[in-house]
Amino acid sequence: MKFRPLHDRVVVKRIEAEEKTAGGIIIPDTAKEKPQQGEIIAVGPGGRDEAGKLVPLDVKVGDRVLFGKWSGTEVKLDGVEYLIMKESDIMGVLTDTEAKKKAA
């Protein structure tokens, strides 16, 4: 099934939470918090400004993003859980600093 969000909405798939702490302690499923990181799966065409002009989104498919703990609406499509949220709910895009260093 394909899903195309409307306007300034995006579809995000959460990145799985760590199974262990930095010290090596295994975290049980009941104690895990849902991760606040995800990967953009689909983006809408963009919002409209006051003049009716289409304003494209700043994020694109494949971006890794941070979002608020209570952001978005959880949906299940083809047995996979996703979040649908407005672009304004996204706090920022995670960048790979190592890749940038190698490219420079």
N, C-alpha and C positions, 0 to 999 in steps of 0.2 A: 504494500500500500504506500502511495506517495501522499505527502501532506505539504501543502503550501500555506504558510501563515499569511494573514492579511495585514496591510498597513505597516505599522512599525513594530510588529511582533516578530519574535524569533523562537525557534525550537531548540532546546538545549538538552543534551544528554549528560547527566551527572557523571563525574569521574569517580570511580569507586574509592571508598574510604580505605585508609591504611588498616591492615590487619594487626599491626604491632605498633607500639610506641617507639620512640627513638631509643629507649633503654632496653627494648626487646620484649616488653610485656605484651602478651596477646590480649587484644580487646574483644570481649564477647559481643555478639550481635546486638544484644539488648542494651549495651552501654555505648554503642557507636552513635555518633551524631551524623546526620546526613551531610555529605560534603557540600561546600559552597563553591565548588569549581565545576566547570562543565565545558563541553565542546559544542560549538554551534553546529547544528545539523541542517537547519533551513532558516532562511530569512525572508521577510516580506519585502515588497517593493519599496517601502518607505512611507513616511507620513507626509502630510500636506501642510504647507505654511498658510498664513492668513490670506495670501493672494491665490491659493489653490495650486501653487507650484509644488511638484513632487520633490521631497527632500530625501535623498538616499540614506541608507543606514551606514554607520561607521564600522560595523562588524560584518564579517563575511563567513561563509561556511568553512569550518575547520579551525576557526579561532578558539583558543582556550580562554575562558572568561571567569571572573569572580562575580558572584551575585549575592544578594542579601539572604539571610536565613529563611525568611518567609516570602521570598519573591516567587512569582509565577504560579501557575496552576498545573498540578500534576495530572498527566493523562497517560493512558496505556494504549499503544498502537502496536498491533501484531505481537503482543506479549512483552513489549519493551516499554519501560517507563521513561517518559520525557517530561520536561517542563516547558510550558508555553508562557512567555513573558514579554513585556514591552522592552524595547531597547533601553529605555530610561531606568529600568530595574537593574541593569548591568553596571557594576561599579568600575570595571576596567578589563582590559585584555592582557593576558599573561604573555610575555615575550621570552624567547629563549636567548639569554645574553651570551651564551657560549657560541651559538650559531652566528651572532652578530660579530663577535670577536674574531672568529675564523674568517668571516667575509671581509673584514677590514684590512 
